[in-house]
Amino acid sequence: MFPAKGASFNPAVAAILIASVFVIGVDGKTITLRSGQQIHAEVIREDEQVVILDLGYDLLRVPRSQVESIKDDPPAQSGSVEALSPNPGTTESRSEGLYRTARLIKTTIEQNVTRFGEAVVMVSTPSGKGSGFLVNPDGYLITNYHVIARETLVKTTVFHRGDSGFEQKQYDKVKIIALNPYVDLALLKIEDPNRKFEHVFLGDMSRISVGETVFAIGNPLGLTRSVTQGIVSTTNRDFEGRLYIQTTADLNPGNSGGPLFNLAGEVIGVTSMGYLFYGGLNFAIPVDVVRRFIETWDAFAYSPENPNSGFRYLQPAGRRNRGDCPAAKLPDIR
């Protein structure tokens, strides 16, 4: 709307008129994209090639091939965008005890690093450094058992995002919660009750495909917050009786214990080992193993008085009678 010739122009009144049209627009729609995102806006043009939306501050052109559906929207919701939201029906993350899950939208590595990079930490002991990642806001984190094996003094460095970028903060009070050397995993907790930490979401191996793009964040050779990219070579590589994700994402000493992400930003594995002189042969512990370890952490609880504590399942005793087994006998049902 422009002022009539000779009339005075009042910017405040114009802003009110624009805001009123934007919020109370009678042609508000909910546009659901094939990727799962939803946009609430006024549709000003729609044909077989494109849908043009009025966001109030700009026009958005959406290819018609990317639109799943367009439905009428209550006027009060018109003009808002739900960017990078979970799929419809799961608007929030789900708590699974000590860890969180969510069905996230696939996006770029750059966006995922910005979103989840703060949840990746450096784990330090007197014998060396490794990586880890926070699984909930209370400071619980996962790393490899071999990163802290036979150590009681553990520190972490968290890279908090500040106004000038990431700032390192070292936490000296880190509690060992549980250790499982059989699957090479450890559960730690940063002791800081006054802070809520950024955390990751754990994925599901049933949704991981061979050939899909993945990336790792870690601290190889002490080079903090290094990002490497690759693909999933196989999801079930048998190595010394354990199953691993094989990936071409480069891993080096110091990456151990860090997260392997898919393009949705979900952790699908814990980077564990790789061949230094053979590129593209790197391995991560599948996320399903990580989830089971966290769910049963009390069976592997750590005690400072007994560093090797934790319930262990022993093999049953051998047979004492080496004779032939008795013949099977059907029960008497008379």
C-alpha positions in Angstrom: 0.0 0.0 0.0 1.4 3.4 -1.0 0.2 6.9 0.3 -2.1 8.8 -2.0 -0.7 11.8 -3.9 -0.3 14.8 -1.7 -1.0 12.8 1.5 1.6 12.5 4.3 3.3 9.1 4.9 3.4 7.8 8.4 5.9 4.9 8.8 4.4 3.8 12.1 1.0 3.4 10.6 2.4 1.6 7.6 4.2 -0.9 9.9 1.0 -1.6 11.8 -0.9 -2.2 8.6 1.7 -4.6 7.2 1.9 -6.5 10.5 -1.9 -6.8 10.6 -2.0 -8.3 7.1 0.8 -10.6 7.9 -0.6 -12.1 11.1 -4.3 -12.0 10.2 -4.0 -13.1 6.6 -7.1 -14.9 5.4 -5.2 -17.1 3.0 -2.9 -18.7 5.5 -1.8 -22.2 4.5 0.3 -25.1 6.0 2.7 -26.3 3.4 4.3 -29.6 4.2 7.5 -30.4 2.2 8.6 -33.9 1.2 11.6 -33.5 3.6 9.1 -33.2 6.5 9.5 -29.5 7.2 6.4 -27.3 7.5 5.9 -23.7 6.5 3.0 -21.5 7.7 2.5 -18.6 5.2 0.2 -17.0 2.7 0.2 -18.6 -0.8 0.2 -15.8 -3.4 0.8 -18.1 -6.4 0.5 -21.8 -7.1 1.0 -23.7 -10.4 2.5 -26.9 -11.6 6.0 -25.6 -11.4 6.3 -23.4 -8.3 4.5 -22.3 -5.1 5.3 -18.7 -4.1 4.8 -17.9 -0.4 4.6 -14.5 1.4 6.6 -14.7 4.6 5.9 -11.1 5.5 9.5 -10.0 5.1 10.3 -11.8 1.8 8.9 -14.1 -0.9 9.8 -17.8 -0.9 9.8 -19.8 -4.1 9.3 -23.5 -3.5 9.5 -26.0 -6.4 6.2 -27.8 -6.7 8.0 -31.1 -6.8 9.2 -30.6 -3.3 5.7 -29.9 -1.8 3.9 -32.8 -0.2 0.6 -31.0 0.6 -1.0 -27.6 1.1 -3.8 -27.2 3.7 -5.8 -24.4 5.2 -4.2 -23.0 8.3 -5.7 -21.1 11.2 -5.1 -17.4 10.7 -3.1 -17.0 13.9 -0.4 -19.3 12.6 0.1 -17.7 9.2 3.5 -16.4 8.5 5.8 -18.6 10.7 8.4 -21.1 9.5 9.4 -24.3 11.2 12.9 -24.7 9.9 14.9 -27.9 10.6 12.2 -29.2 12.8 11.7 -32.9 13.4 9.3 -34.9 11.2 5.6 -34.3 11.7 4.3 -35.9 14.9 7.7 -35.6 16.7 8.1 -31.9 17.4 10.4 -32.6 20.4 13.1 -34.9 21.3 12.3 -38.1 23.3 14.0 -39.0 26.5 15.2 -42.6 26.8 16.6 -42.5 30.3 20.1 -40.9 30.2 20.1 -40.3 26.4 17.8 -38.5 23.9 16.5 -39.5 20.5 14.7 -37.6 17.7 13.8 -38.1 14.1 15.7 -35.2 12.5 15.8 -33.8 9.0 18.8 -34.5 6.8 20.8 -31.3 6.1 24.4 -30.3 5.4 27.5 -31.2 7.4 28.2 -27.5 7.9 24.8 -27.0 9.6 25.1 -30.1 11.7 28.6 -29.1 12.9 27.2 -25.7 14.0 24.3 -27.3 15.7 26.0 -30.3 17.5 29.7 -29.3 17.6 29.4 -28.0 21.1 28.3 -31.4 22.4 31.7 -33.0 21.3 34.4 -32.8 24.0 38.0 -33.7 24.6 38.7 -36.3 27.3 42.1 -36.0 29.0 44.0 -38.4 31.3 47.6 -38.4 32.5 48.3 -41.0 29.7 46.8 -39.2 26.7 43.8 -37.5 25.1 40.7 -38.8 23.3 37.2 -37.6 22.4 33.7 -38.0 23.7 30.2 -36.6 23.3 27.4 -35.4 25.7 24.2 -37.5 25.6 22.0 -35.3 27.8 21.9 -31.8 29.3 23.1 -33.0 32.8 26.6 -33.7 31.7 26.6 -37.4 31.0 29.0 -38.3 28.1 30.2 -41.4 26.2 33.8 -42.2 25.3 35.8 -45.3 24.6 36.9 -47.5 27.5 40.4 -47.6 26.2 40.6 -43.8 26.4 40.4 -43.9 30.2 41.5 -47.5 30.9 43.3 -47.9 34.3 42.9 -44.1 35.0 41.1 -42.4 37.8 42.0 -38.8 37.0 39.8 -37.7 34.1 39.3 -34.2 32.8 37.2 -32.9 29.9 37.4 -29.8 27.7 34.1 -28.5 26.5 33.9 -26.0 23.6 31.2 -23.6 24.6 29.9 -21.3 21.9 30.5 -17.6 22.8 30.1 -14.2 21.0 33.6 -14.5 19.5 33.4 -18.2 18.6 34.0 -21.4 20.6 35.7 -21.0 24.0 37.5 -23.8 25.7 36.5 -24.6 29.3 38.2 -27.4 31.2 36.2 -29.4 33.8 38.4 -31.1 36.4 35.5 -32.8 38.2 34.6 -35.7 36.0 33.0 -38.8 37.5 33.4 -42.3 36.1 29.9 -43.8 36.1 30.3 -47.1 34.3 32.9 -49.1 32.3 32.3 -51.9 29.9 35.7 -53.1 28.5 33.9 -55.9 26.5 32.4 -53.4 24.1 35.0 -50.6 24.7 32.6 -48.0 26.1 32.7 -45.8 29.2 30.0 -43.5 30.7 31.3 -40.3 32.4 29.6 -37.3 34.1 30.8 -33.7 34.3 30.1 -32.5 37.8 28.6 -29.0 37.2 25.0 -28.7 38.5 24.8 -25.0 37.5 25.1 -25.6 33.8 23.0 -27.4 31.1 25.0 -28.8 28.3 24.4 -29.1 24.6 23.9 -32.7 23.7 23.5 -35.1 20.7 20.7 -37.4 19.7 21.3 -41.1 19.3 20.2 -42.7 16.0 19.0 -46.2 15.1 21.0 -48.7 13.1 17.9 -49.9 11.3 17.8 -46.6 9.4 21.5 -46.6 8.4 22.3 -47.6 4.8 25.6 -48.6 3.2 26.9 -45.8 1.0 25.3 -42.9 2.9 27.4 -39.9 3.9 28.7 -39.6 7.4 31.1 -37.4 9.3 33.1 -37.5 12.5 34.1 -34.8 14.9 37.0 -35.3 17.3 40.4 -34.3 18.4 43.0 -36.3 16.4 46.5 -35.8 17.6 45.2 -33.0 19.9 43.9 -31.0 16.9 40.6 -30.0 18.5 37.2 -30.0 16.8 38.5 -31.6 13.6 35.8 -32.7 11.1 36.2 -35.5 8.6 33.8 -36.8 6.0 33.2 -40.2 4.4 30.6 -42.9 3.7 29.4 -46.0 5.4 31.3 -48.9 3.9 29.4 -51.6 5.8 27.2 -51.7 8.9 28.3 -55.1 10.2 32.0 -55.6 9.9 33.1 -58.5 12.1 36.4 -57.7 13.8 37.6 -60.1 16.6 34.1 -61.2 17.4 32.5 -57.7 17.5 30.5 -55.9 14.9 31.6 -52.5 13.8 30.5 -49.8 11.3 33.2 -49.5 8.7 33.6 -46.0 7.3 35.9 -44.1 5.0 35.8 -41.0 7.3 39.4 -40.5 8.4 40.1 -41.4 12.0 43.4 -40.9 13.9 44.7 -41.3 17.5 42.6 -38.8 19.5 39.4 -39.5 17.6 38.7 -42.4 19.9 35.4 -42.0 21.7 34.0 -39.3 19.4 30.7 -39.4 17.5 30.1 -40.6 14.0 27.1 -38.6 12.6 24.8 -39.1 9.7 23.5 -36.1 7.7 20.5 -35.8 10.1 22.9 -35.0 12.9 22.1 -38.2 14.7 25.0 -40.2 16.3 25.2 -43.6 14.6 28.4 -44.8 16.1 31.4 -44.2 18.4 34.7 -43.8 16.5 37.0 -46.4 17.9 39.9 -47.4 15.6 41.4 -47.2 12.2 44.5 -48.2 10.1 47.1 -45.4 10.1 48.7 -46.4 6.8 45.6 -47.6 4.9 43.2 -44.9 4.0 39.5 -45.5 4.3 39.6 -48.4 6.8 38.1 -47.0 9.9 35.7 -48.4 12.4 33.0 -47.2 14.8 30.9 -49.0 17.5 27.3 -49.2 16.3 24.9 -46.9 18.1 22.6 -49.8 19.1 25.5 -51.1 21.3 25.9 -47.7 22.8 22.2 -47.4 23.6 22.2 -50.9 25.3 25.2 -49.9 27.4 23.6 -46.7 28.6 20.3 -48.5 29.4 22.2 -51.1 31.5 24.9 -48.9 32.9 24.2 -50.0 36.5 25.4 -53.5 35.6 28.8 -52.0 34.8 28.9 -49.4 37.6 32.3 -48.1 38.5 33.5 -47.9 42.2 36.6 -46.0 43.2 37.4 -48.6 45.8 37.4 -51.3 43.1 38.3 -50.0 39.7 37.4 -53.4 38.2 34.0 -53.5 39.7 30.8 -54.2 37.7 28.7 -57.2 37.4 30.1 -59.8 34.9 28.2 -62.7 33.5 30.2 -65.9 34.1 30.0 -69.0 32.0 28.0 -71.8 33.6 29.9 -74.6 35.3 30.9 -77.6 33.2 29.1 -81.0 33.4 30.3 -83.2 36.2 28.7 -86.4 34.9 30.4 -87.2 31.6 28.1 -90.1 30.8 25.4 -90.2 28.2 22.5 -87.7 28.7 19.3 -89.4 29.8 16.7 -90.1 27.2 14.0 -87.6 26.7 10.7 -88.5 28.4 7.3 -87.1 27.6 5.4 -85.7 30.6 2.5 -87.8 31.9 -0.7 -85.9 31.2 -3.2 -88.5 32.5 
